Amino acid sequence: MIRLVDIAAQVGVSVMTVSKALRDQPDVAAATRARIKKAAQEMGYVPDSAALGLRLGTTKLFGLVIPATTNPIFARVVLAVEERARELGYDVLLMHTQNLIEREEACLRRLLSRRVDGIFIAPVYRMESDARIYRELQARKTPVVLLGSPGACCSQFASVQGDDLAASFAATQHLLQLGHQRIAYLAGPLPAMWAQERFEGYRRAHRDAGLDVDDRLVFHAGSTIEDGVKAALQFVNEKRAATAVLAVNDLVAVGCANTLLQQGLRIPQDLSLVGFGNILLAEHFRIPLTTVRQPKFRLGTAAIEMMLQLLRGEPVENRRLPAELIIRASTAALRSA
């Protein structure tokens, strides 16, 4: 391992001069600083970030905790966080919870042991209103920004999220304006706040149109393609007289669409279908999905800006970013009998 003393011997200066030059201190001549940096690069010198962190009181590390990178919703969020963090001189430690409470706690404890400067969390939602690990984060005064709706167990932390309620309202309203009054809903995980808000948007759009929600048209789905397949099979088997389906996310919508097509139903001629999220698959599905475009990259960028405010000791307000309805081929006006 190359040390400062090795660079000093190579250039013919003191160790202190090498240290100052590598930190761009102004009391080292520009020409000397350039020679030292060139020698350090040629010799393969790598700074000891742990030692630097101890000296400066910062590790220049952020923790980023998400359910899984296989979830396409988080791909651009992760990209935005990493890109902006790199510009600011931070590295990002990425960890996955698989939506398991015990794994979330383990991930957060590992990040605390690494003395990260701040943590971004897409929380694992639970029915309980209290969680020990979040109380510990608050007691430690760890800067935390939530990526998504804050659940009851973590509502004390700053959050940035898409406006799921308004977006779901707009998606339901789109179907109502096309003449559909019997709209099935494939609901998400019960404890998840984002799923609750999307369901509330569906309910409010019905209420705004003077319609009651038929509980027999609400099916518990989840959040995966497989969940969409199961919910669609239940929908078909129960023979509910619906003319449209609103899914809690695009993965559920794709699973539903595949099942409906396999059953001989046509989209949108027999059933209109709307997803949520605007993942890449939605646009390139065999019947391009009408869906809601979530501001995924902007969400990651906004999260970084909020983290910087926290690190500066400034007050932070929760943010809701507007989403946009994208109309494609999977929805059409209700056909007369």
Secondary structure, DSSP 8 states (H G I E B T S, - for coil): ---HHHHHHHHTS-HHHHHHHHTT-TTS-HHHHHHHHHHHHHHT----HHHHHHHHT---EEEEEES-TTSGGGHHHHHHHHHHHHHTT-EEEEEE-TT-HHHHHHHHHHHHHTT-SEEEE-----SSS--HHHHHHHHHT--EEEES---GGGTTSEEEEE-HHHHHHHHHHHHHHTT---EEEEE--TT-HHHHHHHHHHHHHHHHTT----GGGEEE--SSHHHHHHHHHHHHHHT---SEEEESSHHHHHHHHHHHHHTT--TTTT-EEE-SB--HHHHHSSS--BEEE--HHHHHHHHHHHHHHHHTT-----EEE--EEE--TT-------
